[in-house]
Amino acid sequence: MTVLAHRTTASGSDDRLGRDALAVLQPGFEGTTAPAWLLRRIGEGLTAVGLFGRNIASPEQLAALTAQLRAERDDVLVAIDEEGGDVTRLEVRGGSSFPGNLALGAVDDTALTRDVARELGRRLAECGVNLNWAPSADVNSNPDNPVIGVRSFGADTDLAARHTAAYVEGLQAAGVAACTKHFPGHGDTNVDSHHALPRIDVDPDTLQARELVPFRAAIEAGSKAVMSAHILVPALDPTRPATLSPQILTGLLRKELGYEGLIVTDGMEMNAIAGTYGIERGSVLAIAAGADAICVGGGLADEATVLRLQAALVAAVREGALPEERLADAAARVRALASWTRRARAAAAPGAPEGGAPGIGLAAARRAVVVSGAAAPVSAPYVATLAPVANIAVGDETPWGVAAELAALVPGTASGVFPEGATAADVLAAAGGRTVVVVVRDAHRHPWMTAALDALVPARPDTVVVEMGVPRAEPRGALYIATHGASRVCGRAAAELIAGV
């Protein structure tokens, strides 16, 4: 009897460990319907699923997919990386109906930011999504930052803080949990953590006065989740990136800042972690450091990955590398957020405005545009898009620019896309005698773009320049338009100015 009782207890412990290990994972999958393996794992304890552009074909399809997931578990967390602006999954094939953070920061109307976030949240909730890996609270203090840029509200700390708080409030008013990122701040980096491990060499006082201010604001606003950054901050931890650092996640975020919500990792298959620690060891270290949920699935999106990570976490507990109570606490926090989303969904529904505010994104994009110079409306222009390689967070599948929007307004518009290395001569040859509308994205970070503009504008003084990234250079051309983002509505706002409508 004693042996049998021991075996039953051990079996129960193993089952609990396995369920807790599944609960802390936020995996992705392939396809626009849920595969059988995913539904089976939800039944076994998986509490969250991450969606990407590959999973979304239409709002109707997405609603059917989330209903399929919810049939297995009513409170399942369905997460998405929907920042609006340049980073969109809902509208990955056509471009976002919302401007991104930099545009909202340029307007600097917190009521507008709150309303935009609430409308975005309403659309997510309508499709069954209840956790958004947004907003970015990063202060874009390094203008050469290759991965944040227009995803930030700006380079001013206080501005970033007040708009982060407004965004959190608006999103969560729609019943969708916000996940403020990338803690403790990814703005002062010049390396993309998708490719390598960035490093921020600033003193603790600077971190307190700059990077941490928007996160404090998000916590005060009640952000239900915070996402860690795969960055090394020697002033806080000289050896481990934030995602794997007890000093940063437990010491700073939990104890010093008093944060009690869910801590989510950035994608564990990003090279900053996968290339240095591996995703299994990295996941164990992250949970041990204080993270509660492991985001994986942007690249690795199969059952084998889920089982590998589950096994790694269970083995770490058995070997003493991960305290069992730490894994149990992490799983409990995931389940607590899942329960909140179910209650929030019910509470938000009666207060949702009929039909939402469908035009708010374009209205906000129009307000964000800054114009220098003046030009008569053009006829049959040539739109030359100088296209840099997109960072992985943005992706290269989402269209951007003004060509399609201008063509809808001005008959006879022609266009071409010019990759890295293109010159003014290439553009002029393609344009013939047409007025040139040259579209750039972060021209200050790409010497070939700057060189092309330097030669093009003197050769054709009637050139229109549209900067759809972070505007840093002096305005140039007969008309210079800074949209503060490259979403579809930002392109539309610029096209209206060019067309004179």
C-alpha positions as CSV (number, residue, x, y, z in Angstrom):
1,M,0.0,0.0,0.0
2,T,2.8,2.4,0.8
3,V,4.5,1.7,-2.5
4,L,1.3,2.1,-4.4
5,A,0.5,5.4,-2.6
6,H,4.0,6.6,-3.5
7,R,3.6,5.8,-7.1
8,T,0.2,7.6,-7.3
9,T,1.7,10.7,-5.7
10,A,4.7,10.6,-8.1
11,S,2.4,10.1,-11.1
12,G,0.3,13.0,-9.9
13,S,3.4,15.1,-9.5
14,D,4.6,14.2,-13.0
15,D,1.2,15.1,-14.4
16,R,1.2,18.5,-12.6
17,L,4.8,19.2,-13.8
18,G,3.9,18.4,-17.4
19,R,0.8,20.6,-17.3
20,D,2.7,23.4,-15.7
21,A,5.4,23.1,-18.3
22,L,2.8,23.3,-21.1
23,A,1.0,26.2,-19.4
24,V,4.1,28.5,-19.6
25,L,4.5,28.0,-23.4
26,Q,3.1,30.4,-26.0
27,P,3.8,28.4,-29.2
28,G,2.9,29.2,-32.8
29,F,1.7,26.8,-35.5
30,E,1.3,26.7,-39.3
31,G,-1.9,27.1,-41.2
32,T,-5.2,29.0,-40.9
33,T,-6.9,26.3,-38.9
34,A,-5.7,24.7,-35.7
35,P,-3.8,21.4,-36.2
36,A,-4.9,18.4,-34.3
37,W,-1.7,18.3,-32.2
38,L,-2.3,21.9,-30.9
39,L,-5.9,21.1,-29.9
40,R,-4.7,18.0,-28.1
41,R,-2.0,19.9,-26.2
42,I,-4.5,22.6,-25.2
43,G,-6.6,19.7,-23.7
44,E,-3.4,18.6,-21.8
45,G,-2.7,22.0,-20.2
46,L,-1.4,24.3,-22.9
47,T,-2.9,27.7,-22.0
48,A,-1.7,30.1,-24.7
49,V,-1.2,30.2,-28.4
50,G,0.7,32.7,-30.5
51,L,-0.7,33.9,-33.9
52,F,1.4,35.3,-36.8
53,G,0.6,36.6,-40.3
54,R,0.7,33.1,-41.7
55,N,-2.3,32.1,-39.6
56,I,-4.6,35.0,-40.8
57,A,-6.5,35.3,-44.0
58,S,-9.5,37.4,-43.0
59,P,-11.3,38.6,-39.9
60,E,-14.0,35.9,-40.4
61,Q,-11.4,33.1,-40.7
62,L,-9.5,34.4,-37.7
63,A,-12.7,34.4,-35.6
64,A,-13.4,30.8,-36.7
65,L,-9.9,29.8,-35.7
66,T,-10.0,31.3,-32.3
67,A,-13.5,29.7,-31.7
68,Q,-11.8,26.4,-32.6
69,L,-9.2,27.0,-30.0
70,R,-11.7,28.2,-27.4
71,A,-13.8,25.0,-27.9
72,E,-10.9,23.2,-26.3
73,R,-10.4,25.7,-23.5
74,D,-12.7,28.7,-23.0
75,D,-10.1,30.9,-21.4
76,V,-7.2,30.1,-23.7
77,L,-4.8,33.0,-24.3
78,V,-4.7,33.9,-28.0
79,A,-1.8,36.2,-28.5
80,I,-0.7,38.3,-31.5
81,D,2.0,40.8,-32.3
82,E,-0.3,43.6,-33.6
83,E,1.3,46.9,-32.9
84,G,-0.5,48.6,-35.8
85,G,1.6,50.7,-38.1
86,D,4.6,48.9,-39.6
87,V,4.1,45.8,-37.5
88,T,0.8,44.2,-38.4
89,R,-0.5,40.6,-38.4
90,L,-4.2,41.4,-38.8
91,E,-3.5,43.2,-42.1
92,V,-0.2,41.6,-43.1
93,R,-1.1,41.4,-46.8
94,G,-2.6,44.9,-47.3
95,G,-1.0,47.1,-44.6
96,S,-2.4,48.4,-41.4
97,S,-5.5,50.6,-41.0
98,F,-3.7,52.2,-38.1
99,P,-0.6,54.4,-37.8
100,G,2.1,53.1,-35.5
101,N,3.5,54.5,-32.3
102,L,5.8,57.1,-33.9
103,A,2.9,58.7,-35.7
104,L,0.8,58.8,-32.5
105,G,3.8,60.3,-30.7
106,A,4.2,63.0,-33.4
107,V,0.5,64.0,-32.9
108,D,1.0,63.8,-29.1
109,D,-2.6,63.6,-28.2
110,T,-3.0,60.9,-25.5
111,A,-6.8,60.8,-26.0
112,L,-6.2,59.9,-29.6
113,T,-3.7,57.2,-28.7
114,R,-6.1,55.8,-26.2
115,D,-8.9,55.8,-28.8
116,V,-6.7,54.2,-31.5
117,A,-5.6,51.5,-29.1
118,R,-9.2,50.8,-28.0
119,E,-10.4,50.5,-31.6
120,L,-7.5,48.2,-32.4
121,G,-8.3,46.2,-29.3
122,R,-12.0,46.1,-30.3
123,R,-11.1,44.6,-33.6
124,L,-8.8,42.0,-32.0
125,A,-11.5,41.0,-29.5
126,E,-14.0,40.7,-32.2
127,C,-11.8,38.1,-33.8
128,G,-11.2,36.3,-30.5
129,V,-7.7,37.6,-29.8
130,N,-7.2,38.5,-26.1
131,L,-3.5,39.2,-25.6
132,N,-1.6,41.7,-27.7
133,W,2.2,41.7,-27.6
134,A,2.1,45.5,-27.6
135,P,2.8,48.4,-27.1
136,S,6.5,49.1,-27.5
137,A,7.5,51.3,-24.6
138,D,11.1,51.7,-25.9
139,V,12.5,55.2,-26.0
140,N,14.2,55.4,-29.4
141,S,17.2,57.3,-28.1
142,N,19.5,55.8,-30.7
143,P,18.5,57.1,-34.2
144,D,20.5,54.3,-35.8
145,N,18.4,51.6,-34.0
146,P,17.6,49.0,-36.7
147,V,14.7,47.2,-35.0
148,I,12.7,49.8,-33.0
149,G,12.5,53.1,-34.9
150,V,8.9,53.9,-35.8
151,R,7.7,51.3,-33.4
152,S,8.6,53.7,-30.6
153,F,6.5,56.7,-29.6
154,G,9.6,58.7,-29.9
155,A,13.0,59.8,-28.4
156,D,11.5,61.8,-25.6
157,T,11.1,59.9,-22.4
158,D,8.1,61.6,-21.0
159,L,6.2,61.5,-24.3
160,A,6.9,57.8,-24.6
161,A,5.7,57.2,-21.0
162,R,2.4,59.1,-21.3
163,H,1.5,57.4,-24.7
164,T,2.5,54.0,-23.4
165,A,0.1,54.4,-20.5
166,A,-2.7,55.7,-22.8
167,Y,-2.2,52.8,-25.2
168,V,-2.4,50.2,-22.4
169,E,-5.5,51.8,-21.0
170,G,-7.2,51.9,-24.4
171,L,-6.3,48.3,-25.4
172,Q,-7.4,46.8,-22.1
173,A,-10.6,48.8,-22.1
174,A,-11.5,46.6,-25.1
175,G,-10.9,43.5,-23.1
176,V,-7.5,42.7,-24.6
177,A,-4.5,42.3,-22.3
178,A,-1.6,44.6,-23.2
179,C,2.0,43.3,-23.2
180,T,4.4,46.2,-22.8
181,K,7.8,45.7,-24.3
182,H,10.8,45.3,-24.5
183,F,11.9,45.5,-20.8
184,P,14.1,47.1,-19.6
185,G,14.2,49.1,-22.9
186,H,15.5,48.3,-26.4
187,G,15.7,51.9,-27.7
188,D,19.4,52.6,-27.3
189,T,20.6,49.6,-29.4
190,N,22.3,49.4,-32.8
191,V,21.9,45.7,-33.2
192,D,18.8,43.7,-34.1
193,S,18.2,41.0,-31.5
194,H,16.7,38.8,-34.1
195,H,20.3,38.4,-35.4
196,A,22.6,38.9,-32.5
197,L,22.8,40.0,-28.8
198,P,22.6,43.8,-28.5
199,R,24.3,45.6,-25.6
200,I,23.4,48.8,-23.9
201,D,26.3,50.5,-22.1
202,V,24.7,53.1,-19.9
203,D,24.9,53.8,-16.2
204,P,22.1,52.9,-13.8
205,D,21.0,56.6,-13.4
206,T,20.4,56.9,-17.1
207,L,18.4,53.7,-17.1
208,Q,16.2,55.0,-14.3
209,A,15.7,58.4,-15.9
210,R,15.2,57.2,-19.5
211,E,14.5,53.5,-20.2
212,L,12.5,52.6,-17.1
213,V,10.2,55.6,-17.1
214,P,7.7,54.3,-19.7
215,F,7.6,50.9,-18.0
216,R,6.8,52.5,-14.7
217,A,3.9,54.3,-16.5
218,A,2.7,51.0,-18.0
219,I,2.7,49.3,-14.6
220,E,0.8,52.2,-13.1
221,A,-1.7,51.9,-16.0
222,G,-2.2,48.3,-15.1
223,S,-0.5,46.5,-18.0
224,K,-1.4,42.9,-17.7
225,A,1.9,41.6,-19.2
226,V,5.4,42.8,-19.8
227,M,7.8,41.4,-22.4
228,S,11.5,41.0,-21.8
229,A,14.2,42.1,-24.2
230,H,17.0,39.9,-25.4
231,I,19.6,42.6,-24.6
232,L,22.7,42.7,-22.4
233,V,22.7,45.6,-19.9
234,P,26.0,45.4,-18.0
235,A,24.8,48.0,-15.4
236,L,22.1,45.6,-14.3
237,D,23.7,42.2,-15.2
238,P,27.1,41.9,-16.8
239,T,26.7,38.3,-17.9
240,R,23.1,37.5,-18.9
241,P,20.6,39.2,-21.2
242,A,17.5,40.6,-19.6
243,T,15.3,37.6,-20.6
244,L,17.6,35.3,-18.6
245,S,18.6,37.6,-15.8
246,P,17.2,37.2,-12.2
247,Q,18.6,40.6,-11.3
248,I,16.5,42.2,-14.1
249,L,13.3,40.2,-14.1
250,T,13.0,39.4,-10.4
251,G,15.2,42.0,-8.8
252,L,14.3,45.0,-10.9
253,L,10.9,44.3,-12.4
254,R,9.2,42.4,-9.7
255,K,10.8,43.8,-6.5
256,E,12.0,47.3,-7.3
257,L,9.1,48.3,-9.7
258,G,6.6,46.2,-7.9
259,Y,5.2,44.5,-11.0
260,E,2.8,41.6,-10.3
261,G,1.5,40.7,-13.8
262,L,2.7,38.2,-16.4
263,I,6.3,38.4,-17.7
264,V,6.6,37.1,-21.2
265,T,9.8,36.5,-23.1
266,D,10.5,37.8,-26.5
267,G,10.7,35.1,-29.2
268,M,13.2,32.5,-27.9
269,E,14.2,31.4,-31.4
270,M,15.7,34.9,-32.0
271,N,19.4,34.5,-32.5
272,A,20.3,36.6,-29.4
273,I,19.1,33.6,-27.3
274,A,19.0,30.6,-29.7
275,G,22.4,31.4,-31.0
276,T,24.0,31.7,-27.6
277,Y,22.1,29.5,-25.2
278,G,19.8,27.4,-27.3
279,I,16.0,27.5,-26.9
280,E,15.8,24.7,-24.4
281,R,18.4,26.0,-22.0
282,G,17.3,29.5,-22.7
283,S,13.7,28.7,-21.7
284,V,14.8,27.0,-18.5
285,L,17.0,30.0,-17.6
286,A,14.2,32.4,-18.4
287,I,11.6,30.8,-16.1
288,A,14.2,30.4,-13.4
289,A,15.1,34.2,-13.8
290,G,11.4,35.2,-13.2
291,A,9.7,34.9,-16.7
292,D,6.3,33.3,-16.6
293,A,5.7,32.6,-20.3
294,I,7.9,31.5,-23.2
295,C,7.1,33.0,-26.5
296,V,8.2,30.7,-29.4
297,G,6.7,30.0,-32.8
298,G,7.7,32.9,-35.0
299,G,10.1,30.5,-36.7
300,L,9.7,27.1,-34.9
301,A,6.1,26.3,-35.1
302,D,5.6,22.6,-34.7
303,E,4.6,20.0,-32.1
304,A,8.2,18.8,-31.7
305,T,9.3,22.2,-30.5
306,V,6.5,22.3,-27.8
307,L,7.5,18.8,-26.6
308,R,11.2,19.7,-26.5
309,L,10.5,22.7,-24.4
310,Q,8.1,20.9,-22.1
311,A,10.6,18.1,-21.6
312,A,13.4,20.6,-20.9
313,L,11.4,22.3,-18.2
314,V,10.3,19.1,-16.5
315,A,13.8,17.7,-16.6
316,A,15.2,20.9,-15.1
317,V,12.8,20.6,-12.2
318,R,13.7,17.0,-11.6
319,E,17.4,17.8,-11.8
320,G,17.2,20.7,-9.4
321,A,18.1,23.4,-12.0
322,L,14.6,24.9,-11.8
323,P,12.7,25.1,-8.5
324,E,9.3,23.4,-8.8
325,E,7.6,26.2,-7.0
326,R,9.0,28.7,-9.6
327,L,7.5,26.7,-12.5
328,A,4.2,26.4,-10.6
329,D,4.1,30.1,-9.9
330,A,4.8,30.9,-13.5
331,A,2.0,28.6,-14.6
332,A,-0.4,30.1,-12.1
333,R,0.3,33.6,-13.4
334,V,-0.5,32.4,-17.0
335,R,-3.8,30.9,-15.8
336,A,-4.6,34.0,-13.8
337,L,-4.3,36.2,-16.9
338,A,-6.3,33.7,-18.9
339,S,-9.1,34.0,-16.3
340,W,-8.9,37.8,-16.5
341,T,-9.3,37.9,-20.3
342,R,-12.5,35.8,-20.0
343,R,-13.9,38.3,-17.4
344,A,-12.7,41.3,-19.4
345,R,-14.2,40.0,-22.6
346,A,-17.6,39.8,-21.0
347,A,-17.2,43.2,-19.3
348,A,-16.0,45.0,-22.4
349,A,-18.7,43.7,-24.8
350,P,-21.7,45.8,-23.5
351,G,-19.6,49.0,-23.7
352,A,-18.3,48.5,-27.2
353,P,-19.4,51.3,-29.6
354,E,-21.6,50.1,-32.3
355,G,-19.3,49.5,-35.3
356,G,-16.3,50.9,-33.5
357,A,-14.5,53.9,-35.0
358,P,-13.5,52.6,-38.4
359,G,-12.0,55.9,-39.6
360,I,-9.9,56.7,-36.6
361,G,-6.7,55.2,-38.1
362,L,-6.7,57.4,-41.2
363,A,-7.7,60.4,-39.2
364,A,-4.8,59.9,-36.9
365,A,-2.4,59.3,-39.8
366,R,-3.4,62.6,-41.4
367,R,-2.7,64.4,-38.2
368,A,0.7,62.8,-37.9
369,V,2.0,64.1,-41.3
370,V,4.5,66.9,-41.2
371,V,5.0,68.9,-44.5
372,S,7.7,71.2,-45.7
373,G,7.5,73.1,-49.0
374,A,4.7,73.3,-51.4
375,A,3.9,71.8,-54.8
376,A,1.1,71.9,-57.2
377,P,-0.9,68.7,-57.6
378,V,1.0,66.3,-59.9
379,S,-0.3,64.6,-62.9
380,A,0.9,61.1,-64.0
381,P,3.9,61.0,-61.5
382,Y,6.5,58.3,-61.2
383,V,6.7,56.9,-57.6
384,A,10.2,55.5,-56.9
385,T,10.3,53.5,-53.7
386,L,13.9,53.1,-52.3
387,A,13.4,49.9,-50.4
388,P,15.7,48.8,-47.6
389,V,15.7,45.2,-46.3
390,A,12.9,45.0,-43.7
391,N,13.7,43.9,-40.2
392,I,12.2,40.6,-39.1
393,A,9.7,42.2,-36.7
394,V,8.2,44.2,-39.6
395,G,8.6,41.5,-42.2
396,D,8.9,41.9,-45.9
397,E,5.5,40.6,-46.9
398,T,3.5,43.7,-45.8
399,P,3.3,46.3,-48.6
400,W,4.3,49.8,-47.8
401,G,4.8,53.1,-49.6
402,V,2.5,55.6,-51.5
403,A,2.4,54.1,-55.0
404,A,-0.9,52.1,-54.7
405,E,-2.6,54.9,-52.8
406,L,-1.5,57.6,-55.2
407,A,-2.5,55.5,-58.2
408,A,-6.0,55.3,-56.8
409,L,-6.1,59.1,-56.7
410,V,-4.1,60.2,-59.7
411,P,-4.7,58.5,-63.1
412,G,-1.5,57.5,-65.0
413,T,0.7,57.1,-61.9
414,A,3.6,54.7,-62.6
415,S,5.9,53.2,-60.1
416,G,9.0,51.1,-59.4
417,V,10.8,49.6,-56.5
418,F,14.6,50.2,-56.2
419,P,16.7,47.9,-53.9
420,E,19.8,48.7,-52.0
421,G,22.5,50.2,-54.3
422,A,20.1,52.0,-56.6
423,T,21.1,55.5,-57.7
424,A,19.5,58.7,-58.8
425,A,20.4,57.8,-62.4
426,D,18.4,54.6,-62.1
427,V,15.4,56.5,-60.9
428,L,15.6,59.2,-63.5
429,A,16.0,56.7,-66.3
430,A,12.8,54.9,-65.1
431,A,10.8,58.1,-64.6
432,G,11.5,59.6,-68.0
433,G,10.1,63.1,-67.9
434,R,7.5,62.5,-65.2
435,T,7.5,64.3,-61.8
436,V,9.3,62.0,-59.4
437,V,7.9,61.0,-56.0
438,V,10.7,59.3,-54.1
439,V,9.7,57.3,-51.1
440,V,12.3,56.4,-48.4
441,R,12.3,54.7,-45.0
442,D,14.9,55.8,-42.5
443,A,17.1,57.4,-45.1
444,H,19.5,58.6,-42.4
445,R,20.4,54.9,-41.8
446,H,21.1,54.0,-45.4
447,P,23.9,55.9,-47.2
448,W,22.8,54.7,-50.6
449,M,19.4,56.4,-50.1
450,T,21.0,59.6,-48.9
451,A,23.3,59.6,-52.0
452,A,20.4,59.0,-54.3
453,L,18.5,61.9,-52.8
454,D,21.6,64.2,-52.9
455,A,21.8,63.7,-56.6
456,L,18.1,63.4,-57.5
457,V,16.8,66.6,-55.9
458,P,19.2,69.0,-57.6
459,A,18.7,67.3,-60.9
460,R,14.9,67.5,-60.6
461,P,13.9,70.3,-58.2
462,D,10.2,69.4,-58.6
463,T,10.9,66.1,-56.8
464,V,8.5,65.1,-54.0
465,V,10.2,63.3,-51.1
466,V,8.2,61.1,-48.7
467,E,10.0,59.9,-45.6
468,M,8.1,57.0,-44.1
469,G,10.6,56.1,-41.3
470,V,12.1,58.2,-38.6
471,P,12.7,61.6,-40.1
472,R,16.2,62.8,-39.4
473,A,17.5,64.6,-42.5
474,E,16.8,68.2,-43.4
475,P,13.6,68.5,-45.6
476,R,14.4,68.5,-49.3
477,G,12.6,68.6,-52.6
478,A,9.7,70.8,-53.8
479,L,7.5,69.0,-51.2
480,Y,8.8,67.0,-48.3
481,I,6.4,64.8,-46.4
482,A,7.2,62.9,-43.1
483,T,4.6,60.4,-42.3
484,H,6.2,58.9,-39.2
485,G,5.4,55.4,-40.3
486,A,4.8,53.2,-43.3
487,S,1.4,51.7,-42.7
488,R,-1.3,51.8,-45.4
489,V,-3.1,54.8,-43.8
490,C,0.2,56.7,-43.6
491,G,0.6,56.1,-47.3
492,R,-2.9,57.3,-47.9
493,A,-2.3,60.5,-45.9
494,A,0.8,61.3,-48.0
495,A,-0.9,60.4,-51.3
496,E,-3.8,62.9,-50.5
497,L,-1.3,65.7,-50.0
498,I,0.6,64.9,-53.2
499,A,-2.7,64.6,-55.2
500,G,-4.1,67.8,-53.7
501,V,-7.3,66.2,-52.4
